[in-house]
C-alpha cells in the first residue's frame, strides 16, 4: 500500500477544515439574511391599514376584544395580521375555512402574546380546524411496558410537529359563554408557549419538582393540589383536566388567568402574580368583575 506524503495529508486536512468553515459560514449568513427578511416583512405587515372587515369581526365575534384597554386593542391590531399572514389555516372534516374563523382564532392567539410577541409562535406552522370533536389515535403504555392502541374524541390538540388542531363547535361555545374560565384557543396556544419555554418541563407527572425555582415550586404545588381535589371530587377554580399532566395544568391555568382573572387573583394570588409576570399582562385590570 502506497503511503500518502505528509504534505498531501496536511493539505487534505486544511481543505476539509476550510470546507466545514465555508458550509458553516454559508449557513450562518443564510440564517441572518432569512431573519432580516422576516423582520422586514413583519414590519411592513404591521404597518398595513387594518381591514374594516377584520374590525367588524373583532367587534362581533371576539367578546374578549371589547374589554381590552385601547392600547391593547391597537397592539392586537398590529400583531394579529402577522399571525394571519404567516400561519396556514385549514378546514378539515368537511369544514369550510372562512375569514371569521381565521380572525377569531388569530385574535385569541394574539391576546396571549400581547405582552411579548415572542416570535409569533415560531414553531407553529398550521392551524387545523374541525367542525366538531375529532377522533385521534392514542397509544398508552401500562405498568408492565405493554403498549395498547386506541382512539379517543378530542376538541383540541397541540402537536410537536408544528400544528394545532381545534374544534369550531367548542370555539363557538367559548364565544357564546365567555369568561367562565374555559377557552380552547387559549389552552392549545398555551401549549405552544410551554413547548417553547419549558414552563412545565421542570415538574414530573406526579408533581415532583426536578429543578427547584419559584415558578416550578408553586406550579407543582398547585398542580398537586388540583390532583387531590380531582381525586376527592371537589370543585376547583381550575378544570380537573389540568390534573392529568403538568403541561395540561399550565394550559388550564392559562385559561383561568385570562378568562376568570378576578377569581384567580382572589383565590390564587401568588400563582396569578407569576402568570402576570410571565405573560406581562394583567387581565384582572380590564375584565369585568364577577362577584
N, C-alpha and C positions, 0 to 999 in steps of 0.2 A: 504494500500500500504506500502510495507516494505521499510524503509529508508536505503539508502546506507551509510555505515560508512564513516566518513570524511577521514580517511587514504586511503580507497579504491578510493574515488573521487580524492584525491591528486595524487595517483599512476596512475590513468587513465589519468589525465591531463598531468602528466610528460611523460607518454607513447605516448600520442598524439603529444606533442611538439617534443619528440625525433623522432617520425615517420616523422613529417614535416621536421625537420632538416636533417634527413637521405635522404629524397627524394630530398631536395634542394641540398644537397652536391653531391648526385649521379648525378643530372642533371648538376651541375656546373662542376664536373670532366669530365663528358661525353662531355660537350661543349669545355673544354680546350683540351682534347685529340683529338676531331674532328678537332679543329682549328690547332693543331700541325701537325696532319696528312696532312691536306690540305696545310699548309705552306711547309712541306717537299715535298709533291707531286709536288707542283708548282716549287719548287727549282730544282727538277730533270727534270721536263718538260722543263724548261728554259735552261738547260744545254745540252739538246739533240742537235745533229747536225741538222741544218736547211735543210730540204729536197730540193734537186735540183728542183724537180717538183714545189714546192711552190715558189722557187725563180724565176723560169721561168714564173709562173703565175703572180707574182708581177710585173715583167718587162713588160709583155704583156697585162695584164688586169686591172691593177690598175694605171692609169695615175698619180695619186697623189704621188705615191711612188717615181717616177722618180725625183721629185723636193725636196724630203726630204733631209736635210743635212745627211752626212754619219753617224753621231752619232745617229740621229733619226731613220735611217734605221736599224741600229743594235738593237736599243731598240724595234722597231716594230717586228723584227725577234725573239726577246727574249719573248715578251709578247703575240704575236698572237697565238702561239701554245697552250697557256693556254686556250684561248677562244675556240679554235678548239677542245680541249680535254674535256672541262667542259660543253659546251653547246650542246644541241640537235639541229641538222639541219634537217628539214623535208620538203620534197617536197609535195605540196598539189595541188589539182585540175588537177591531171594528170602530173604534172611536176616531172621530174626525177632529184634528187639531184646529183650533180657532184662535183668533187674536186675543179673545177674552181669556182663554185658558192659559196662553203664554204669559199674558200680563199679570194675571193673578199669581201664578207660580213665581215669576220673576220678582214681583213686588215683595212677597213674603220672604223669598230668599235674600233679597236685598236688605230688608229690615234687620236681619241677623247681623249683617256686616256694616251697618251704618256707622258704628263707632270705629271700625277699622276694616277697610275693603279687603285687605289680606289676599290680594291677587285674584279676587273674584272666583273663589273655589277653583284653583288652578288644576286640580286633579280630576275635576268633573268635566266630562265631555258631552253627555247626553242625558236628557230627562225623558223617560218613557212613561206615558200616561195611559192607563186603562180606564174603561168606563166604570168598573166596579172592582171589588176584590178579585185578585187573580190567584191561580194555583201555582205554587212554586215547589220545586223538588227540594227535599230536605234529607240530610244524612246525619245520623246520630250514632255515637259510639257508646256502648254500655260499659258497665264497670269491669267487664271481662275482656274488653277490647274488640268486641264484635260490632261491625258496622251494619246498620239497618238503613234501608232507603224507603222514602215515602213521599207524600205530598201534603201540603197544608195551604189553607187560604190566607192570604195576606193583603193588607191595604197599602203597604208601602215598604220600601227596602232601599238601602244604600249599598251599592256594590263597590268592591275594591278596584274593579276594572274601569272605573270612571263613569258609572251610570247610577241614576236614581230612578226607582220605579214608584209611581204614585197611582192612587185611585181617585178619579174625578168625583165619584159619589161621596167619598169621605171628605174631600176638599170642600165640596158644596155644603156638607153638614157643618164643617167648621165656619164657613162663611155665614150661614144662616143662624148658627148658635155660637157667636164669638164670645171670647173672654170667659171661658169655662175651664181653662187650664189644659185645653186639648187643641192641637194643631198639627196635622200630618206633615205639612210642608216644613214648619219649624223643626219637627222631630227628625225628618230624614236629612235635611241640610245640616243640622247639628252634628249628625254622624260624620258628614264630610269634614267639618271643622275638627271633630275629635280625632278622626283618622290622620289629619294633617299635623295637629299639635299634640296629640297623645294625651288628651285631658283625662282619660280614664285608664291609660296604659299602666299606671303605677299601682293598680288595685286588682287583686285576684277575684275570681268569680265568687269565692266565699267571703269576700270583703276584707281579706288580708291586705295590708299595705306593704308593697315591695320596696318603695322608695319614700321614706317619710318626708313630708313637706306640709305646709299649712293647707295647701289645696288637697293633696291626697288624703291627709288625715281626716279632714272634715267631710270630704266627699265620701270616703269609705265609711265613716261613722253614720252618715245619713243613709247611705245605701244599706248598711246592716240593719238600721232601724226600720227601713221600709220592708226588708225581708221578714223581720219579726212581725210587723204589723200585718203583712200579707198572710203569713202562716196562721196568725190568730184571727184572721178575717176582720180586722179592724179597719175603719176608714182612715185615709191619709190624704194630705194635701197633694200627694203625688199619685199618679196612676200606678196600680200594682204591677203593671207590666215592667216598670222600672226595676223591680226586684229580680228580674231574670238574669241580668248581667250588668256590670258596671257601665258599659257603653250605653246600654238602654237607659240606665238611671241618669246618665248625663243628658241624653236627649229628652227624656221625660221631664227632668228638672228644668231644661231649657224651655220646654213648652209652658211650664208653670211660671217661670220667670217672666216670660213675655205675655202670657195670657191671663194669669191670675196674680199679678205682681204685688198688689196690696196685701193679699193673704200670705204670700210667701215672705214678704218683708216683715209682716207681723209675727208669723209663727216660726220662721226660719231666718232670722235677721243675719246671722253670720254667713249662712250659705248664700243668701241674697246678695250680701256685700261682695262675696267672692265672684259671683256671676256678674255683678255690676262692674267689677274691675276687669274681668275677662272680656266682656262684650263692650266695655266702655260706653254703656248705655244705662239709663235709669228709668225703665218703663213705668214704675210706680209714680213718677213725677208728671206723667202726662195721661195715663189711663184713668177712666172714671172710677171713683171709689165704689167698692161693693161692700155693703155692710153685712 
